[in-house]
Amino acid sequence: MLNDLPDDVTSVLMAGIALAAWLVLGLARGGFWHILGGILPILSVKNVPKNVSITAVIPARDEAGVIGRAVKSLLSQRFSGLLRVIVVDDHSIDGTAAAARAIASVSSYLQVIAAGPLPQGWTGKLWALSEGLREAAIDSPDFFLLTDADILHSPDNVERIAGAALAGGLDLVSLMVRLRCESLAERALIPAFVFFFFLLYPPSWIANPKKETAGAAGGCILIRPEALERIGGLQSIRGELIDDCALARAVKSSGGRIRLGVTADTHSIREYGGFADIERMIRRTAYTQLGYSPWLLAGTLLGMALVYLAPPALVFMGNPTARVLAALAWLLMALLFVPTLRFYRQSVLWAPLLPLIAAFYMWATLDSAFHYWTGRGGEWKGRVSG
């Protein structure tokens, strides 16, 4: 036990473990940190055949402020095939449906429908998607595009992901879009969110059929209808809060080929003005990620404390050997974070602050567990899902 060891030995051991952990993450975690390299080359055919059809489904709950821009970005795509858009109003109270219908009145490629009452056991977003997919299936498209109401698609985004799917024979292609990074809270926390996401779901591992790792980013998912049918439709994951990764996991488990990439051109306009806004976003699914296990929660917090918090603490409080090892661990941690900061055009001076940022995420994870234990798990826009 560490408590039984002399303080100088304990500090050296802790620093050594932290350094070893970062060496392993940097060298043997699928190159998750290499975001500037594109993470995944998005293969593309020069021109998608004109007979290829895609129906985009956008679930929208109280998104009046952003839905118009998101829909217009899809309707203005430079796409060789046929693209239709379905907006599913998920019981909004802010005029979301009216904002979407105003666009539909001038475009025959846009349809706005209302989701039915939420059935027991379904999360709101998945039910809205299911309602949209049922309508979309009438035209038997070659692909479904599942996207969010806050996503602005670059003019060639649909062409690129469709090209990737066709060229690679893929069942599911997902892109991590560029998240908004303008407010102080966003600049401090959003790059780390992406860093942590890819740490959990290295894209090279997702693409490897020999590895079980499967993940997707819900803002932009292209999927073949037959792949969705093979897993039993969204019905099979109807209660999942982390629905994008659950969908990717189900498709890969069924033998499907999946890919996750990153894009700087398609981006989210979802605004997180303050630290509390991002904390609410994190806590919605953090404890879900841990399977609602108090043991995994304790282990995760302890592991994060050792890997993220111990290095800077030991730099100032450890013995000389521990300080050197801890400084190396801190430096390596910061260096691995730099590519994500550069992708988000943020100062590299944020890199040494990753331990402090990680502490915020630890608190949000603990708060996520507290909300679950008090019956408010998965709370989002007035709806409790878990």
C-alpha positions in Angstrom: 0.0 0.0 0.0 1.2 3.5 -0.8 0.4 4.6 2.7 2.9 2.2 4.1 5.8 3.5 2.0 8.1 6.5 3.0 6.9 9.8 1.5 9.9 10.1 -0.8 9.3 6.6 -2.3 5.6 7.3 -2.6 6.1 10.5 -4.5 8.6 8.9 -6.9 6.3 6.0 -7.4 3.3 8.2 -8.2 5.4 10.4 -10.5 6.7 7.3 -12.3 3.3 5.9 -12.7 2.0 9.1 -14.2 4.9 9.4 -16.6 4.5 5.7 -17.7 0.8 6.3 -18.2 1.4 9.3 -20.5 4.1 7.4 -22.4 1.6 4.5 -23.0 -1.2 6.9 -24.0 1.1 8.8 -26.4 2.6 5.7 -28.0 0.0 3.0 -27.8 -3.4 4.6 -27.8 -4.0 4.6 -31.6 -2.4 8.1 -32.1 -5.6 9.6 -30.7 -4.0 13.0 -30.1 -2.9 13.5 -33.7 -5.9 15.6 -34.7 -4.0 17.9 -37.0 -3.2 14.9 -39.3 -6.9 14.6 -40.0 -7.1 11.6 -37.7 -8.9 9.7 -40.5 -8.3 10.4 -44.2 -11.7 11.0 -45.6 -11.7 9.0 -48.8 -13.8 10.5 -51.6 -14.9 9.7 -55.1 -14.6 12.7 -57.3 -18.3 12.8 -58.0 -21.0 10.9 -56.2 -23.3 9.2 -58.8 -26.4 11.2 -59.5 -28.6 8.2 -58.6 -27.4 8.2 -55.0 -30.0 9.5 -52.7 -29.7 10.7 -49.1 -32.3 11.8 -46.6 -31.1 13.9 -43.7 -33.1 13.7 -40.5 -32.8 16.5 -37.9 -34.4 16.1 -34.5 -35.1 19.5 -33.0 -36.3 20.4 -29.6 -36.4 24.1 -28.8 -34.0 25.0 -31.5 -35.7 28.1 -33.1 -32.5 30.1 -32.9 -30.4 27.8 -35.0 -32.6 25.4 -37.0 -33.0 27.8 -39.9 -29.2 28.1 -40.5 -28.7 24.4 -40.1 -31.4 23.5 -42.6 -30.2 26.1 -45.2 -26.7 24.7 -44.9 -28.0 21.3 -46.0 -30.3 22.6 -48.8 -27.4 24.5 -50.3 -25.1 21.5 -50.5 -23.0 20.9 -53.7 -24.1 17.3 -53.9 -24.2 15.3 -57.1 -27.0 13.0 -55.9 -30.4 13.7 -54.4 -30.6 15.2 -50.9 -33.8 15.5 -48.9 -34.2 16.9 -45.4 -36.7 16.0 -42.7 -36.9 18.1 -39.6 -38.6 16.4 -36.6 -40.1 18.8 -34.1 -39.6 17.2 -30.7 -42.4 18.9 -28.8 -40.8 22.3 -29.0 -42.3 25.3 -27.2 -40.2 28.1 -28.8 -41.3 28.2 -32.4 -38.9 25.6 -33.8 -41.5 24.1 -36.1 -42.6 27.4 -37.5 -39.0 28.4 -38.2 -38.4 25.2 -40.1 -41.8 25.4 -42.0 -40.9 28.9 -43.2 -38.1 27.4 -45.1 -40.1 24.4 -46.2 -42.6 26.7 -47.9 -39.9 27.6 -50.4 -38.2 24.3 -50.8 -39.7 21.0 -51.9 -36.7 19.1 -50.5 -37.6 19.9 -46.9 -40.3 18.3 -44.9 -41.3 19.2 -41.3 -43.0 16.6 -39.1 -44.0 16.5 -35.5 -42.8 13.6 -33.2 -45.5 11.6 -31.5 -45.8 11.2 -27.7 -42.6 9.9 -26.2 -43.0 6.2 -25.5 -41.8 4.6 -22.2 -38.1 3.5 -22.4 -37.1 5.8 -25.3 -34.8 8.9 -25.0 -36.3 11.9 -26.6 -33.7 12.3 -29.3 -33.8 8.7 -30.4 -37.6 8.8 -30.6 -37.5 11.9 -32.7 -34.9 10.3 -35.0 -37.0 7.2 -35.2 -40.0 9.2 -36.3 -38.0 10.9 -38.9 -36.5 7.7 -40.2 -39.9 6.1 -40.6 -40.9 9.0 -42.8 -37.6 8.9 -44.6 -37.8 5.2 -45.4 -40.8 5.8 -47.7 -38.4 7.0 -50.4 -35.9 4.2 -49.9 -32.8 6.4 -49.9 -29.3 4.9 -50.2 -28.2 6.6 -47.0 -29.6 8.3 -44.0 -27.8 11.4 -42.6 -28.4 11.9 -38.9 -27.5 15.4 -37.9 -28.3 18.0 -35.2 -30.1 21.2 -35.4 -27.0 23.3 -34.5 -24.8 21.9 -37.2 -23.7 24.1 -40.1 -22.6 21.8 -42.9 -19.9 23.1 -45.3 -21.1 23.1 -48.9 -19.3 19.9 -49.8 -19.7 18.0 -46.5 -22.4 15.6 -47.8 -20.5 14.9 -51.0 -17.4 14.1 -48.9 -18.9 11.7 -46.4 -21.0 10.0 -49.1 -17.9 9.7 -51.2 -16.1 8.2 -48.2 -18.9 5.6 -47.6 -19.0 4.6 -51.3 -15.3 4.5 -51.8 -14.6 2.5 -48.7 -17.7 0.3 -48.7 -18.6 1.7 -45.2 -21.8 1.2 -43.3 -21.4 4.2 -41.1 -19.3 7.3 -41.4 -19.3 10.0 -38.7 -17.5 13.3 -38.4 -16.6 15.1 -35.3 -17.5 18.6 -36.3 -15.7 21.7 -35.0 -17.4 22.8 -31.9 -17.9 26.5 -31.0 -14.8 27.9 -29.3 -15.4 31.6 -28.7 -16.3 32.3 -25.0 -13.8 32.0 -22.2 -15.5 28.8 -21.0 -15.5 27.3 -24.5 -11.8 28.2 -25.1 -10.9 26.6 -21.8 -12.9 23.5 -22.0 -14.0 22.5 -25.5 -10.6 21.5 -26.9 -10.2 19.3 -23.9 -13.6 17.8 -24.5 -12.5 16.7 -28.0 -9.1 15.5 -26.6 -10.9 13.3 -24.0 -13.4 12.0 -26.5 -10.7 10.8 -28.9 -8.8 9.4 -25.9 -11.8 7.2 -25.2 -12.5 6.5 -28.9 -9.3 6.5 -31.0 -10.5 6.7 -34.6 -7.8 4.3 -35.8 -9.2 1.7 -33.4 -12.7 2.4 -34.5 -11.7 1.7 -38.1 -9.9 -1.5 -37.1 -12.4 -4.5 -37.4 -10.2 -6.5 -35.0 -10.8 -4.0 -32.2 -14.0 -3.7 -30.3 -13.7 0.1 -29.9 -16.7 1.8 -31.6 -17.7 5.4 -31.5 -19.3 8.2 -33.5 -20.1 11.8 -33.1 -23.9 12.5 -33.2 -23.7 15.8 -35.0 -22.9 14.1 -38.4 -23.6 10.4 -39.0 -24.1 8.9 -42.4 -25.5 5.3 -42.2 -26.8 2.8 -44.7 -30.5 1.8 -44.2 -29.6 -1.9 -44.4 -27.0 -1.5 -41.6 -29.7 0.1 -39.5 -32.1 -2.7 -40.3 -29.5 -5.3 -39.4 -29.2 -4.0 -35.8 -33.0 -3.9 -35.4 -33.3 -0.2 -36.0 -33.1 2.5 -33.4 -35.4 0.4 -31.3 -32.4 -1.7 -30.3 -30.7 1.3 -28.6 -33.8 3.3 -27.7 -32.8 4.0 -24.1 -29.2 5.0 -24.7 -28.2 8.5 -23.6 -24.9 8.3 -25.5 -26.8 7.3 -28.6 -24.1 8.1 -31.2 -21.6 5.7 -29.7 -24.3 3.1 -29.0 -25.3 3.2 -32.6 -21.7 2.8 -33.8 -21.1 -0.1 -31.4 -24.2 -1.9 -32.6 -23.3 -1.5 -36.3 -19.7 -2.6 -35.7 -20.9 -5.6 -33.6 -23.1 -6.7 -36.4 -20.1 -6.8 -38.8 -20.5 -3.4 -40.2 -17.6 -1.2 -41.3 -17.4 2.2 -39.5 -15.2 5.2 -39.6 -14.9 8.4 -37.4 -13.1 11.4 -38.8 -12.8 15.1 -38.0 -13.6 18.2 -40.0 -12.7 21.8 -39.5 -15.2 23.1 -42.1 -18.5 21.7 -40.7 -19.1 23.2 -37.3 -21.6 23.6 -34.5 -23.1 26.9 -33.6 -24.3 25.7 -30.2 -23.3 28.4 -27.7 -21.9 27.6 -24.3 -21.6 31.1 -22.8 -20.4 30.0 -19.3 -18.7 27.3 -17.4 -22.0 26.2 -16.0 -23.4 25.6 -19.5 -20.5 23.2 -20.3 -20.8 21.5 -16.9 -24.4 20.7 -17.6 -23.5 19.3 -21.0 -20.8 17.0 -19.4 -22.9 15.8 -16.5 -25.7 14.7 -18.8 -23.8 11.6 -19.9 -20.6 11.4 -17.8 -22.0 8.9 -15.3 -23.7 7.0 -18.1 -20.3 6.5 -19.7 -19.3 4.8 -16.5 -22.2 2.4 -16.6 -23.7 4.0 -13.5 -21.1 2.1 -11.5 -19.9 3.8 -8.2 -16.8 1.6 -8.4 -15.9 2.8 -11.9 -16.6 6.3 -10.8 -14.2 6.0 -7.9 -11.6 4.3 -10.1 -12.0 6.9 -12.8 -11.6 9.8 -10.4 -8.6 8.2 -8.7 -7.0 7.4 -12.0 -7.5 10.9 -13.3 -6.1 12.4 -10.1 -3.0 10.3 -10.5 -2.5 10.9 -14.2 -3.6 14.6 -14.4 -3.3 16.1 -11.0 -0.4 14.4 -9.4 2.3 15.6 -11.9 1.9 19.3 -11.2 1.4 18.7 -7.5 4.6 16.6 -7.3 6.6 19.2 -9.3 6.2 21.6 -6.4 6.0 19.1 -3.5 7.9 16.0 -4.4 11.6 15.1 -3.8 14.1 15.9 -6.5 13.6 12.6 -8.3 9.9 12.8 -8.1 10.0 16.4 -9.4 11.9 15.4 -12.5 9.6 12.5 -13.3 6.5 14.6 -12.6 7.8 17.4 -14.8 8.3 15.0 -17.6 4.8 13.6 -17.2 3.3 17.1 -17.1 5.4 18.1 -20.2 4.3 15.0 -22.2 0.7 15.6 -21.2 0.9 19.2 -22.5 2.6 18.2 -25.7 -0.1 15.6 -26.5 -2.7 18.3 -26.0 -1.1 20.9 -28.3 -2.4 19.4 -31.6 -6.0 19.7 -30.4 -5.4 23.3 -29.3 -3.9 24.2 -32.6 -6.8 22.6 -34.4 -9.1 24.9 -32.4 -6.7 27.8 -33.0 -6.1 28.3 -29.3 -2.9 29.4 -27.6 -0.6 26.6 -26.6 -0.4 28.4 -23.3 -3.6 26.4 -22.4 -1.6 23.1 -22.7 0.0 23.3 -19.2 -3.4 24.0 -17.7 -4.8 20.6 -18.8 -4.6 19.3 -15.1 -6.8 22.2 -14.0 -9.2 21.6 -16.9 -9.2 17.8 -16.0 -10.2 18.8 -12.5 -13.3 20.6 -13.9 -14.2 17.4 -15.8 -13.7 15.3 -12.7 -16.1 17.6 -10.8 -18.7 17.5 -13.6 -18.4 13.6 -13.6 -19.1 13.5 -9.9 -22.0 15.9 -10.3 -23.3 13.7 -13.0 -23.4 10.8 -10.6 -25.0 13.0 -7.9 -27.8 13.9 -10.4 -28.3 10.3 -11.3 -28.5 9.3 -7.6 -31.1 12.0 -6.9 -33.3 11.0 -9.9 -32.2 13.8 -12.3 -29.9 11.8 -14.5 -29.7 12.8 -18.2 -31.6 16.0 -17.7 -31.7 18.1 -20.8 -34.1 20.9 -21.9 -36.6 20.0 -19.2 -36.6 16.3 -19.8 -35.1 13.7 -17.5 -33.9 10.6 -19.4 -32.0 8.4 -17.0 
